[in-house]
Amino acid sequence: MPTVAESQSSTETDWVSRFADDVIAESERRAPGKPVVVASGLSPSGPIHLGNLREVMTPHLVADEIRRRGYTVRHLISWDDYDRYRKVPNGVPGVDSSWAEHIGKPLTSVPAPAGSAYANWAEHFKAAMTGALDELGVEYDGISQTEQYTAGTYREQILHAMRHRGDIDAVLDRYRTKKDPGAAAGAGSGPAGKGGKKPQQQKKVDEAELEAAEGSGAADEDDGSGSSAGYFPYKPYCGNCEKDLTVVTSYDDDSTELNYTCSACGFAETVRLNEFNRGKLVWKVDWPMRWAYEGVIFEPSGVDHSSPGSSFVVGGQIVREVFDGVQPIGPMYAFVGISGMAKMSSSKGGVPTPADALKIMEAPLLRWLYARRKPNQSFKIAFDQEIQRLYDEWDSLGRKVADGSVLPADAAAYARAIGTAAGELPSTPRPLPYRTLASVADITAGAEDQTLRILSELDPENPLTSLDEARPRLDRAENWITTQVPAEARTIVRDEPDKELLGSLDEQGRESLRLLLEGLDSHWSLDGLTTLVYGVPKTLAGLEPDAKPTPELKTAQRSFFALLYRLLVSRDTGPRLPTLLLAVGADRVRRLLGA
């Protein structure tokens, strides 16, 4: 199997290699001799979905390429588990409207869904993601922001931000919506993307940006400008109710004495910020602070961060002007969708997660979907019938890699999918076609003895001797059939012949069945039965077996196929006929076709 480097020519490289070149050069310029630092951020505010996975896979692929070149790399994943609980997600099992009483608390202070084995809300939703990342071969250093803030790790950075709150406010003010001269006083106030919007327009924009930013941290809080006493970039969590519905009423730089009141419960408190660890910087200050603190060289961000006033744009100025740091380089990545679904939002339940995808597809295939597309290209992940075509494409790519006919960039994406710098990911020893495995699983309903019988007959010259040879792909195909295919679309083989239909056949119909039954024994393999079912209409038309299809022949073949489906499964369509015939078995086929 070629390495990534061997897959590339000097004139054509993949997007991962190009970013790796840039990141290495930038790291050597900023921090020569030190590990290269790339970063991702995930908010466990709800199910962490396949769109959020792009936040991880983009830097992972770049970091892995840099490791392959012999460099030391740290891929940081910041778990934004100290973000506020913003709203109750829909459709999450074990969660009802009573969870609304926790809105405003840190995610790590919110109870996990009922029945969960985890200590709190954040840990519950982190668990599925960490398991998926392990299966995907993602090497990373996880950082809990709850642990960082409550341990006082960022104390100096917080005090520094409070001393320079005027400078931060000035940066933010460049992007706050200006008043419309023709509108009433106060129209258009508040945070904004592009200036000059009327209140209703601004509300729609803000809601859209919050929805787009869900899971990235950008939607987690305001920019800290809500106090009549002035601007403060720090938000305490209330010492009584734990919520962040607090307002800083005064702050003294010398003593670090801070006063705040809570609008939720009325609690008021005086604390010293140089020893107080129950609060956090607001998001637009927190993100650039971490860039400087961690020395991040590369971090991608969603397309929602590309607008003026977004966290990424504002953060670039704050990190430079306040924290004396440099903004990471990195692309804006496009959204990831699901076949038949709109753009995903982690604030809603029911959106597929990486763990869901890994139940129906192998890890290398899922890695490949992210590796083969440039970050600025959107794509969809198939949970419907399209997954069969996707697997066909993946297997075809593997054959091209094996015979050397693959394009360099495609070979590089394949190499990145099947393994990392640490080695190859687990694979299926006998990667039989996914659509075949799905059809067999559909027909046998998971009966292992039947499944092994059918799969062993696919290639009589090299029969499968154990289902383990077809795993884990077989397990993924079975999961797809049982979890994603509606009951009404499942295949049920008839118990008895359809005597009425058999009795109504004309001479040509009867002859087609006779030819098929006559050839069963000599064609009893996947390839043989494929030749047989396509060949019967050719024979009836007086054509040679290798005759090229004509419109008339295709029509005759479709009619013949429909007849077989009706006689075998009482429908006009179903699994591929060669697979279906093998699954039903020669004796039962003969009985159902009226032999």
Summary of the structure (lengths in Angstrom):
residues: 595
radius of gyration: 30.0
end to end distance: 49.3
largest distance: 101.2
contacts: 1921
relative contact order: 0.10
helix: 47%
strand: 10%
